Structure formats: C-alpha cells, structure tokens
Amino acid sequence: MIMKRKIRRHPAASLYPITKGDLSEINKIQIKHDNTGIGPGWLISEILVKDLETYATWHAKPNTWLDKFPDKTFDLSSTL
C-alpha cells in the first residue's frame, strides 16, 4: 500500500487515501514518520482501513504515541 497524500486534516483525525487495488485480507499495518519538527510525536488512538470496492473494514485502537520510535506495526482486526 502506498500513501499518496493527506486529503483531510482535523485536530483529531487525518484521512489518507491508499491505492493498492483489492486489499484481500490484511492483518497488520505499519505507520512511519520522520520525527522532525517541534513536538513531532503523533498520538495514534484509532486506525480504520476500508476497502472501497468490497466495503470490508479492519481496525485497531492502539492508543499509543509515535515519537522516540517513529515506526510501529499494529495488528488489525476485521469488522463484519
């Protein structure tokens, strides 16, 4: 999956379009950032992935920060 660009920014939410085609079944997602700037940490409270072709969704609620270690992998659960 490739993050193209951020399309919506809100104090509590960001939406990133991802292009890959059929997502099939995914169980992990890796989130990275470059840890630059003043206060560069990101609070990751919830992750939601939705396949816009099949409407399948996966989610995680890690409630963790990306700061000192800017790359983390999270397990996803499917939602029926």
Secondary structure, 3 states (H helix, E strand, C coil): CEECCCCEEECCEEECCEECCCCCCCCEEEEECCCCCCCCCEEECCEEEECCCCCCEEEECCCEEECCCCEEEEECEEEC
